[in-house]
Amino acid sequence: MISLVPGFLAVVPAFVQGVIPYVSLLLCGFIMRAMVKKGRVGLSVFIPACLLFSLFVIVLSLIAYAEGNTIYKIIQQWVGRMMEQVYQVYTSILSPGDLTTFKMQRPQLEEKIARFSPALTLAGLTFSLWLNLIIVAATKKDLNLRTWKSPDWVVLLFIMSGLCTFVPLILVQAAGYNLLIMVSLVYFFQGLSIVAYYLDVRGWGTLLRWIIYLLILSQLYIMIIVALLGLFDTWFYFRNLIRKNKGELV
């Protein structure tokens, strides 16, 4: 309860901007703890991520209202400033030919980042919370993430998002791609759980495990393979196969 004390600083106008994120993160911690106790590992990440994302949307809406602009225009401005900083860095490390190519592709790249910003933001929050859950699992022995599996109905969201990307309407396509990114992240987490389960069953050392995890996170194509592993786990429960190959009872 002591952690709630700084929340009372919200009565001081100068501290409001700092108190709101603090209280939000604290609330997320309480939610994660409650969901973990109930064994709802997926919800322990999903609910806090949605809460933080909702707070982000509210703040963004207030900024857009204050500036008399739309949320999408505000996002485009943020992306533009970010890409300008990237461009300044590239001027010192890229060759003239590569820099010209980047300048030509920059408008399309900025448009894609702005269009996918909802999923990218939510994915970033979700990934951060998942890392926190991994840290908790390292100390909480009854929390076994290696056996976690997403609900089977999530595959319907994957199919639906894929179909939306083929609809010749910009808004529908954008919604489809954003949903596809989030569902793919869910399956990436599931794929990581399968990899962790395999390494645990085979008795691989901690150092080798960390090397494999870092290799996965550093290579996009390996991340895609891991996500596909999680997707196909909907039909083939790979952990059963791993136990069978190990000679254990199922």
Secondary structure as UniProt FT lines:
FT   HELIX           2..11
FT   HELIX           13..15
FT   HELIX           16..37
FT   TURN            38..39
FT   HELIX           41..67
FT   HELIX           71..93
FT   HELIX           96..115
FT   HELIX           117..139
FT   TURN            141..142
FT   HELIX           145..147
FT   TURN            152..153
FT   HELIX           154..164
FT   TURN            165..166
FT   HELIX           170..201
FT   TURN            202..203
FT   HELIX           206..218
FT   HELIX           220..232
FT   TURN            233..235
FT   HELIX           238..246
//
